[in-house]
């Protein structure tokens, strides 16, 4: 990691920069929040969705910033400060942050995973697999960031470019050889991954999500595709060709394209032989393997992980041996069993496609007359189009449905539930209940279930909070489920 580099050394890959002032000033840190500026800081004026950083250039200057990265010069340009004027501050910041930290992504094998569903599972499985194979590894995911055994709390699917390069520099300094990260559509659109060097990219699938941010499905697809467009010739691009947009993702990539599939010929071909609550038996490239994780969606995840590991140079047999021991990441089809044989499943499914995948899996795993009870909600200040769809899917696959609050954020929970309720078919009104309080909803589902029933609690998975009006209150679906099971056991 460079220690207080000269500004000019950070601008090598920034195209079209106009420098006003001296480029030989020393930069002590890169700051996005003007309140955190210290003497010697480079302040980046970003245009955010809520706030425009250009409004705070004067504040940053008064606090001692030696340089300002901006798209427009302020009305009053100070002679004691260097201004770097660029077309896009976020894109330039990506390159500057990478240079400031000594291009850490070039010191590790960095693999990015993108898609609507499966990102966390694939990245986490890869992290677990490579550690099991004896490599020091890092993980950047929605659930958590991790360097070997050390867990670093995660706030976004992908951190900003400065925080991301700082984390990668830590990983490189601690001799990690491989790093696996989720790449969200936001991170591509907002240039959080600009300036990073990837050894490979994986595409899982794409369905409607994040339209609150991208506005149109085409924009969402373009953002995902942008990740593959930017991959270098030395990288691999591994895509799920059972998703009809898999080939679209790699139309313009310079990377080596490889494929995985359950349905057609591919570089990495899989077939499910059997799937039960105990595990899944698969054929992968003509080798039969038993896995502890279950469900068709996980069959795809395992194929992606297997393919990426082989493309990174690992031996097929060693990969499959270690993969057979892996467990699902927290909050991803995580199973719990009560003393009287009720199965509770906690899953992060918060898109229509993810919810359908989980419920289809549960349907295939049913042995007889077990009832399926689904507790589900939708997040506030997010894509509202999916709310009625989520309710309709829950009704289609479940014997009983309880619609409840998720993370309402700054919306009224009942408004969200009213929108969900519009998706409930008239024939399913009787089996659908609305309970705003999530604790009460899970309690009702658990206490009314009969031995053998399956309860799915969807939408929050690993999260241990509820976001209400900007405040995160402690709430953990798993804890409430355990409370229900204890009550059923009379404890």
Buried (B, 14 or more C-beta within 10 A) or exposed (E): EBEEBBBBEBBEBBEEBEBBBBBEBEBBBBBBEBEEBEEBBBBBBBBEEEEEBBEBBBEBBEBBBBBBBBBEBBEEEBEEBBBBBBEBBBBBBBBBBBBBBBBBBBBBBBBBBBBBBBBBBBBBBBBBBBBBBEBBBBBBBBBBBBBBEEEBEBEBBBBBBBBBBBBBBBBBBEEBBBBBBBBBBBBBBBBBBBBBBBBBBBBBBBBBBBBEBBEEBEBBBBBBBBBBBBBEEEBBBBBBBBBEBBEBBBEEBBBBBBBBBBEEEBBBBBBBEEBEBEBBBBEBBEEEBEBBBBBBBBBBBBBBBBBBBBBBEBEBEBBBEBBBEBEBBBBBBBEBEBEEEBBBBBBBBBBBBBBBBBBBBBEEBEEEEBBBBBBBBBBBEBBBBBBBBBBBBBBBBBBBBBBBBBBBBEBEBEEBBEBBBEBBEEEBEEBBBBBBEBBBBBBBBBEEBEEBBBBBBBBBBBBBEBBBEEEEEEBBBBEBBBBBBEEBEEE
